[in-house]
């Protein structure tokens, strides 16, 4: 008796180009946005909040800490220099979870994290004019070599 539902072998898999684009998009979304988020948080100067100076809040240690934390988060999220890169970064997380549903986990995680590292270094150079040291450059090349070894080991077996 045959089943009318397709087996898992019959489901189409995306091509290698789709995986490469997915890895690059997630690496870009995670790595390139990090320096922008850090700079926006560092340069952020929140407006004063009169509620934090009220007697009711000021007299309670926990209430003042909770109100202060909530207002700090709200202030940052209202700042487009912080919120836009954060949304792109979080979108990368959604793409990552879609990728691990299709791609091999033992390849996806090291590739995406290595690419995020590479794009963070490039982002720091771009945003903060940070000089890429020789040691960092060597680390970047070694990361790319590690990605190549991971991909090669999966193709051989």
C-alpha positions as CSV (number, residue, x, y, z in Angstrom):
1,X,0.0,0.0,0.0
2,X,1.5,3.4,-1.0
3,X,1.2,6.5,0.9
4,X,0.0,9.7,-0.8
5,X,2.2,12.0,1.4
6,X,5.7,12.7,0.0
7,X,8.7,11.3,1.8
8,X,11.4,13.6,3.2
9,X,13.6,12.6,0.3
10,X,11.2,14.1,-2.2
11,X,11.1,17.6,-0.7
12,X,13.1,20.1,-2.7
13,X,16.2,21.6,-1.1
14,X,17.4,25.1,-1.8
15,X,20.5,25.3,-3.9
16,X,24.0,26.2,-2.6
17,X,23.7,29.8,-3.7
18,X,20.6,30.3,-1.5
19,X,22.5,28.9,1.5
20,X,25.5,31.2,0.8
21,X,23.2,34.2,0.5
22,X,21.4,33.2,3.7
23,X,24.7,32.8,5.6
24,X,26.0,36.2,4.3
25,X,22.7,38.0,5.1
26,X,22.7,36.7,8.7
27,X,26.4,37.5,9.1
28,X,25.8,41.0,7.8
29,X,22.7,41.5,9.9
30,X,24.5,40.4,13.1
31,X,28.0,41.7,12.5
32,X,27.6,44.9,10.6
33,X,24.9,46.3,12.9
34,X,26.7,45.7,16.1
35,X,29.0,48.8,15.8
36,X,26.1,51.0,14.9
37,X,24.1,49.8,18.0
38,X,27.1,50.2,20.2
39,X,27.8,53.8,19.0
40,X,24.2,54.8,19.3
41,X,24.0,53.4,22.9
42,X,27.3,55.1,23.8
43,X,26.3,58.5,22.3
44,X,22.8,58.4,23.7
45,X,21.8,61.0,26.2
46,X,18.3,60.4,27.6
47,X,16.0,63.2,28.5
48,X,15.2,63.8,32.1
49,X,12.2,61.9,33.5
50,X,10.4,63.8,36.3
51,X,8.8,60.5,37.4
52,X,12.2,59.3,38.6
53,X,12.4,62.4,40.9
54,X,9.0,61.8,42.4
55,X,9.0,60.9,46.1
56,X,7.2,57.7,45.6
57,X,9.8,56.3,43.2
58,X,12.8,57.9,44.9
59,X,12.0,56.3,48.3
60,X,11.9,52.8,46.9
61,X,15.2,51.3,45.8
62,X,13.6,48.6,43.6
63,X,10.9,50.9,42.2
64,X,13.6,53.4,41.2
65,X,15.7,50.7,39.5
66,X,12.8,49.2,37.6
67,X,11.4,52.5,36.5
68,X,14.9,53.7,35.5
69,X,15.6,50.5,33.5
70,X,12.2,50.6,31.7
71,X,12.6,54.3,30.8
72,X,16.2,53.7,29.6
73,X,15.0,50.9,27.2
74,X,12.1,53.0,26.0
75,X,14.4,56.0,25.4
76,X,16.9,53.8,23.4
77,X,14.1,52.3,21.3
78,X,12.8,55.7,20.4
79,X,16.2,56.6,19.0
80,X,16.3,55.7,15.3
81,X,20.1,55.5,15.4
82,X,19.7,52.6,17.8
83,X,16.3,51.1,16.8
84,X,17.0,50.7,13.1
85,X,20.2,48.6,13.4
86,X,18.6,46.7,16.3
87,X,15.6,45.7,14.1
88,X,18.0,44.7,11.3
89,X,20.0,42.6,13.8
90,X,16.9,40.9,15.2
91,X,15.7,40.3,11.6
92,X,19.0,38.4,11.2
93,X,18.0,36.2,14.1
94,X,14.8,35.3,12.3
95,X,16.7,34.5,9.1
96,X,19.1,32.4,11.2
97,X,16.2,30.3,12.6
98,X,14.8,29.8,9.1
99,X,18.3,28.8,7.9
100,X,18.9,26.2,10.6
101,X,15.6,24.6,9.7
102,X,17.0,23.8,6.2
103,X,20.8,23.9,6.4
104,X,23.0,21.5,8.3
105,X,23.4,22.8,11.8
106,X,27.1,21.9,12.2
107,X,27.8,24.1,9.2
108,X,25.4,26.9,9.8
109,X,26.4,27.9,13.3
110,X,30.2,28.2,12.7
111,X,29.8,29.8,9.3
112,X,27.3,32.4,10.5
113,X,29.2,33.3,13.7
114,X,32.5,33.6,11.8
115,X,30.9,35.9,9.2
116,X,29.4,37.9,12.0
117,X,32.9,38.3,13.5
118,X,34.3,39.4,10.1
119,X,31.5,41.9,9.5
120,X,31.8,43.3,13.0
121,X,35.5,44.0,12.4
122,X,34.6,45.7,9.0
123,X,31.8,47.6,10.7
124,X,34.1,48.9,13.4
125,X,36.5,50.1,10.7
126,X,33.7,51.8,8.9
127,X,31.8,53.3,11.9
128,X,34.6,54.1,14.3
129,X,37.6,54.3,11.8
130,X,39.2,51.6,13.9
131,X,42.4,50.3,12.5
132,X,42.4,46.6,11.7
133,X,45.5,45.2,13.3
134,X,47.7,42.6,11.8
135,X,46.6,40.1,14.5
136,X,42.9,40.8,13.7
137,X,43.6,40.4,10.0
138,X,45.3,37.0,10.7
139,X,42.3,36.0,12.8
140,X,40.0,37.0,9.9
141,X,41.9,34.9,7.5
142,X,42.0,32.0,9.9
143,X,38.2,32.3,10.3
144,X,37.7,32.1,6.6
145,X,40.1,29.1,6.5
146,X,38.0,27.4,9.2
147,X,34.8,28.0,7.3
148,X,36.5,26.5,4.2
149,X,37.6,23.4,6.2
150,X,34.1,22.9,7.7
151,X,32.5,23.1,4.2
152,X,35.2,20.8,2.7
153,X,34.8,18.2,5.5
154,X,31.0,18.0,4.8
155,X,31.5,17.6,1.1
156,X,34.1,14.8,1.5
157,X,31.9,12.6,3.7
